[in-house]
Amino acid sequence: MLIIARRCRVGRVASALLCLAALFSALVAVAQPTDATRWYSGTVTLDEGWLQHEGDDLAWARPAFDDSSWKTLDMSELGGAQPGWRWYRLHLKLEPGHQHVHLLIAGGKGTYELYLNGQKADGAELKSMWGVIRPTEEIFIPRDEDNDITIALRTHTPTMYALWHLPLFLTLAIGSPEPIDNERLAMESQRLYAAIPSMAINLMLVLASIAAFALHWSQRARKEYLWLGFYLLLLGISNGLLFCAVAGLVPISVNTLFADPLIYIFTIMQIEFTFSFAGLRVGRIWRAYELVMLPMPILAFVQVMGAISNELYVSLEATVILPAALLLPVLLLVWYRRGNREAGWLILPSLFPAASTALFDVGTASLDTGWGRADFLANPIQVGPIPLQIVDIGDFLFALAIGVVMFFRFTKVSREQARGAAELEAARGIQQRLVPAKLPEVKGYAIEAAYFPAQEVGGDFYQVFSQADGAQLVVVGDVSGKGLKAAMTGTLALGALRALAAEGLGPAAVLIRLNRQQAETQDGGFITCICARVTDQGEVTLANAGHLSPYRNGEELLVSSDLPLGISPEETYEECTFHLEPGDQLTLLSDGVLEATDAKGELFGFERTRAISSQTAGTIAEAALKFGQEDDITVLTLVRARSMVDDVSQIEATAISG
């Protein structure tokens, strides 16, 4: 998708510079005299009459050195710089009493030294390959008393500079101070203006990345905003560094050291964003593809050091990067045709950079091959003083389109979150009915309940209902499913239980009636429920609809466990009766205790549950919670008082909620 296809870019940079040079020549061209001996104002371009020799010898800077065997050349036909040492000499004759003159050189900064009549000029120093900069404009001042000037240029082209196919010199001119300074300003302005569109677009990408991070901050669950933020940030930085190098603001090594390695990283971010936006997991093939890209930045350094050829590296770069540029838009289209509407939103933004890059490459190929019919695709469009490349237009449309897409995506998700928040608030209100904050008092017993939902709204419930004869109906249940639907089902079940308890029915009759009611709803869900009728004399009558068996004094009670509620309307339920002596404890719990799972995948299980079943409800629930919660955890304990004194001290009922 997006901008990565444009990154086989060494030739493109050179083409762009050559286009700018041609454009500038048309703007500032002046009459060209045949020699430099007759001029009174203006500038003279020094292209003809140069002598060239490969190698390096400081003796070649002397004016008297015999250079008659050197090769003659026209500087305007020099082309891209070749690596290695070379000297260039020009003998210039001025009229006696000539005006004050300045020499303008637009050459690769750090690639040459200038000698005027054997004297080294200040401001032109050779640098290592890590410090050289694309051609920039420098002015040098020959001595006024010199009528015959020998200009000697000692050049060394580092491999990195040559890999960019940059010209060693764009302009060499001599003239009066004011015209020369005006020409320097014109060239400098043209160079900097050319970088404005790309720099503005890359700044926009960085700002868009900040906006994406802000979206992720407000919607933490939406990982696509995080991936998009990193993608746009790295893309903006990488392209920004490239065009800073193109504009001559930083050494071209910045591209190799930082911009190029970032290509592979932001491509990985792009893949992660695309899959995350579509709501899909990255498959094995794409994950392997990401792993292939990780060592690629090392190849960039290997190529600069000369271990592999530039042609091989460019081919490898294209081979690695192009699959993402070409296949991700196709993948988005496939997902869209399969019904993934989210993927369809990205199709249009993905086409802008790919299309503009393809058109620019056609134009570049037309220039390189001399075909000529598509040169206009590589030539800049002049908007006032600012040249605009077709790839800049594609990048701008991409940034604009992705901004619109993310705005609508954020708005859509915000509406969904607002709706979900309203549902959650309603569910919380329902939850308070399912798990009361304070249990009613049960004469002669200490009652405690603990509840820890696995999600914000759970499906477990418990309640104590008083009956007309003074007995208490204690129920603990678990609704299948999660969220608001399960909470609503639990609330309806509790409402029915309250009405049935008021009729004075026993546990089995209550479950039979509730089972029929649940089966008639035909919502596909079911409820497990244990129902116990407790008297103040310690008599307990219990029926079980598919729930976990209770524990008495640390031992599991073997009671009949019939079908859960809502599965078969004709199901009947058996009752069992037992007696609680003073000090006895009855423990009712949900399967969230048994199903707690640790990091190794081991279940809390029956043995651990039995071992702690005689402890308080809060202790049991917290033990399961710390072990590793997987489902709602509900525990209710009922302890018969040992005496009236104990009865008074234990009569207060408590409920613990997570």
ABEGO torsion letter per residue (X at the ends): XEAAAAABAAAAAAAAAAAAAAAAAAAABBBBBABAABBABEBBBBABGBBBBBEBBAAAABAABBAAABBBBBAAAAEBBBBEBBBBBBBBBBBBGBBBBBBBBBBBBGABBBBBGGBBBBGBBBBBAAABBBBBBBBBBBBAABABBBBBBBBBBBAAAAAAGBBABABBBBEBAAAAAAAAAAAAAAAAAAAAAAAAAAAAAAAAAAAAAAAAAABAABAAAAAAAAAAAAAAAAAAAAAAAAAGABBAAAAAAAAAAAAAAAAAAAAAAAAAAAGBBBBAAAAAAAAAAAAAAAAAAAAAAGABBAAAAAAAAAAAAAAAAAAAAAAAAAAAAAGBAAAAAAAAAAAAAAAAAAAAAAAAAAAAAGAGAAAAAABBBBBEABBBBAAAAAAAAAAAAAAAAAAAAAAAAAAAAAAAAAAAAAAAAAAAAABBABBBBBBGBBBBBBBBBABABBABBBBBBBBAAGBBBBBBBBBBEBEAAAAAAAAAAAAAAAAAAAAGBBAAAAAAAAAAAAAAAGAGBBBBBBBBBBBAAGBBBBBBBGBBBBBBGGBBBBBBBBBBBGABAABBBBBBBBBBBBGBBBBBBBAAAAABBBAAGBBAEAAAAAAAAABBAAAAAAAAAAAGBABBBBBBBBBBBABAAAAAAAABBBBBBX
